[in-house]
């Protein structure tokens, strides 16, 4: 049986790179947290793989396979994944709206007086 990822809107290359770096950073902190006191290693690893699953179909399938016995845990991971994806999507569109070349910033209205 083939596992298919949920159909989330595609992110720009820049946001995929941000998610990739953030995900691997969390995974590395999680690995360090397995040996060091004070860092929740397993939770940080889980958060890192969930962020990576936003940009990698293989990581998504791996997570889905790992959580096949724990549907409640999978619901939480899937919700976290969707929140991360939504946050990245909003950031992407906020940056587009804030850029000086965006159509929203060239409305034709004169700038307000200081």
N, C-alpha and C positions, 0 to 999 in steps of 0.2 A: 504494500500500500504506500503510495507516494504522499508525502506531507507537503502541502502547499502553503506558502506564507500568506498572511492577510494582505489584501490589496491596499496599501497605504500610498498616498501620492508621492511621486518621485521627488527627491531632494536635489538641490543643485550640487555640483561637484564640490564647491567650497564647504557646504554644510555636511556632505558625506565625509570629507576629510576631517572636519571638526569632530564628527561623531566617531570616526575611526581612531583618531588620536585620543579623544576622551575615553573611549572604551578600553583601548590598550593601556592607558594610564591607570584606569581603575583596576584592570586585571593585574597589573604589576604591583600596585599598592595592596591588592588582595592577597597576592602570593607572599609579599613581605609580611602581611598581617597574619598569615598562618603561623609564622615563626615568632613574630614580635608581639609583646603584650601591648594592649591598649588599642589595637586596630582590629575591627571585626573582619577577619579575613574572608570567611565564607560569604558574608553579605556583600562585601565589596567585590569579590569575584563574580557573584551573581549579578550585581548591578553593572559591572563592566561587560559581561557577556550579553546582558539585555541591551545595552547601548550598542554593542557591536552587531547585534542581530538586526538593528535598524538598517544597517548598510550591507550586511552579508547574509545571503540566503543560506549558506552552509552553516553559519552560527545559529541562524533561526532554526534550521532543521535539527541541529544538535541539541539546542535547548528544548525543543518540542519532544525530542526522543527521551531526554533525561527526565522530563516532567510527565511522561505518559502515565505513570502510576499515581501522580499527585495532581489531579485536576484542579483542586483549589489553589495549589501553588502556581500552576500554569496560568490560572486566571489573574493572579497578582502580577506575574511576570509580564503577561500580555498587556495588562493595564499600564504598567510602568513603561513598557515599550511604546505604547501609544502616546503616553504623556511626553516622553522624550522626543518622539517624532513630531508631535504637535508643537512643542517648544522650539525645536529646530526650524520647523516650517514658519512659525510666527516670527522668529528672529530674522529669517531670510527675507520675509516680506517687509518687516520693519526697516531693515537696512536698505531695501530697494526704495521704500517711500522716503527715507531720510536722505538719500543720495541727491546731489544737486541736479542730476540729469533726468530725474524721474518726472513723469507727467504730472504727478500730484503737486510737485513743488513749483511747477511753471503754470500756475493757474491764471496768470495775467493780472492778478491783483498787485498793486504796488506794496512794497514792504511797509510795515507800520513805522511811524515816526518814533524815534527814541525818547 
